[in-house]
């Protein structure tokens, strides 16, 4: 159990670094945009990111490496974790699609401002 907790902590620290880098890239993109990013884009991208992270965690850590389970001592909740992760991913993609439709065609949103 100690080994599982240690590797789970290391994985969480690594993912925190990835999330911090993603937030920094989002900040740079938003500040360079001629139009500010809509809250729909931020919400959709956040859901996609969380869904991908949880899907990776569920498949790799729960099933392939068997490092830990959602509820320690039972694998009963692992399929639910995967299902909710997929739901977050799909909803995030749908929100991003909606946000993309709201943008006027032909107008770039990430061109550097003069």
C-alpha positions as CSV (number, residue, x, y, z in Angstrom):
1,X,0.0,0.0,0.0
2,X,2.8,2.4,0.8
3,X,4.4,1.9,-2.6
4,X,1.0,2.5,-4.3
5,X,0.5,5.7,-2.3
6,X,4.0,6.9,-3.1
7,X,3.6,6.3,-6.9
8,X,0.1,7.8,-6.8
9,X,1.7,10.9,-5.2
10,X,4.5,11.1,-7.7
11,X,2.0,10.8,-10.6
12,X,-0.2,13.5,-9.0
13,X,2.8,15.8,-8.7
14,X,3.7,15.1,-12.4
15,X,0.2,15.9,-13.5
16,X,0.2,19.1,-11.4
17,X,3.3,20.2,-13.4
18,X,1.5,19.4,-16.6
19,X,-1.6,21.3,-15.5
20,X,0.5,24.3,-14.5
21,X,2.2,24.3,-17.9
22,X,-1.2,24.1,-19.6
23,X,-2.5,27.0,-17.6
24,X,0.6,29.0,-18.5
25,X,0.1,28.3,-22.2
26,X,-3.6,29.2,-21.9
27,X,-2.7,32.5,-20.2
28,X,-0.2,33.3,-23.0
29,X,-2.7,32.4,-25.7
30,X,-5.4,34.5,-24.0
31,X,-3.1,37.5,-23.7
32,X,-2.0,37.4,-27.3
33,X,-5.6,37.0,-28.7
34,X,-7.2,39.9,-30.6
35,X,-10.4,38.8,-28.9
36,X,-10.5,37.3,-25.4
37,X,-11.2,33.6,-25.1
38,X,-14.8,32.9,-24.3
39,X,-15.7,31.2,-21.1
40,X,-17.1,28.4,-23.2
41,X,-13.7,27.7,-24.6
42,X,-12.1,27.7,-21.1
43,X,-14.9,25.4,-19.7
44,X,-14.7,23.0,-22.6
45,X,-10.9,22.8,-22.6
46,X,-11.0,22.3,-18.8
47,X,-13.5,19.4,-19.1
48,X,-11.5,17.8,-22.0
49,X,-8.3,18.1,-19.9
50,X,-9.9,16.6,-16.8
51,X,-11.5,13.8,-18.8
52,X,-8.3,12.9,-20.6
53,X,-6.4,13.0,-17.3
54,X,-9.0,10.8,-15.5
55,X,-9.2,8.4,-18.4
56,X,-5.5,8.0,-18.5
57,X,-5.4,7.5,-14.7
58,X,-8.3,5.0,-14.9
59,X,-6.9,2.9,-17.7
60,X,-3.1,3.0,-16.9
61,X,-3.0,3.3,-13.1
62,X,-6.2,1.3,-12.3
63,X,-6.1,-1.5,-14.9
64,X,-2.7,-1.8,-16.6
65,X,-0.3,-1.0,-13.7
66,X,-2.8,-1.9,-10.9
67,X,-1.3,0.8,-8.8
68,X,-4.5,1.8,-7.0
69,X,-8.3,1.7,-7.3
70,X,-10.9,4.4,-7.0
71,X,-11.9,2.9,-3.6
72,X,-9.0,1.0,-2.0
73,X,-9.7,-2.7,-1.6
74,X,-12.2,-3.0,-4.4
75,X,-12.3,-2.6,-8.2
76,X,-16.0,-2.1,-8.2
77,X,-15.8,1.6,-8.8
78,X,-13.2,1.6,-11.6
79,X,-15.7,1.2,-14.5
80,X,-17.7,4.1,-13.1
81,X,-14.5,6.2,-13.0
82,X,-13.9,5.4,-16.7
83,X,-17.5,6.2,-17.6
84,X,-17.5,9.6,-15.8
85,X,-14.1,10.4,-17.4
86,X,-15.5,9.6,-20.9
87,X,-18.6,11.7,-20.1
88,X,-16.4,14.7,-19.1
89,X,-14.3,14.3,-22.3
90,X,-17.4,14.1,-24.6
91,X,-19.2,17.1,-22.9
92,X,-16.0,19.1,-23.1
93,X,-15.6,18.4,-26.8
94,X,-19.3,19.3,-27.4
95,X,-18.8,22.6,-25.5
96,X,-15.7,23.4,-27.6
97,X,-17.6,22.6,-30.8
98,X,-20.4,25.0,-29.7
99,X,-17.9,27.7,-28.9
100,X,-16.3,27.2,-32.3
101,X,-19.6,27.6,-34.0
102,X,-20.2,30.9,-32.2
103,X,-17.0,32.3,-33.6
104,X,-17.4,34.2,-36.8
105,X,-15.9,32.4,-39.7
106,X,-12.6,33.7,-41.0
107,X,-11.7,35.6,-37.9
108,X,-8.6,34.2,-36.1
109,X,-8.8,34.3,-32.3
110,X,-5.1,33.9,-31.6
111,X,-3.4,36.4,-33.9
112,X,-0.9,38.6,-32.0
113,X,-2.4,42.0,-31.1
114,X,-0.5,45.1,-32.4
